[in-house]
Amino acid sequence: MLERDQVLHVARLARLSLSEEEVVRLGRELSGVLAHVEKIQELELEGVAPTSHVVEVTDALRPDEPEPSLPVELALRGAPEPVEGGFGVPSPGASPA
């Protein structure tokens, strides 16, 4: 388990102000993290390529292929003030009508 002064040193580096209760709790939690790191260091990882994910990540998006879109007339049917075949948007700084 980390000593109190070690926890306070880490807190000071992180610019954290901890209560005595937090010092005790974080001491236990940080000690647990360090125990896990020590366990991982026992593994034989020679020849294992570094990874950023534990499973292979593939593109979750569909292929970007052109498809027919909504007709302009139908898209603008509910627009309050269509302008030149598009949606009317007030200019920056313009006061609402």
Secondary structure, DSSP 8 states (H G I E B T S, - for coil): ---HHHHHHHHHHTT----HHHHHHHHHHHHHHHHHHHHHHTS--TT----SSSS-----S----------HHHHTTT-SSEETTEE----TT----
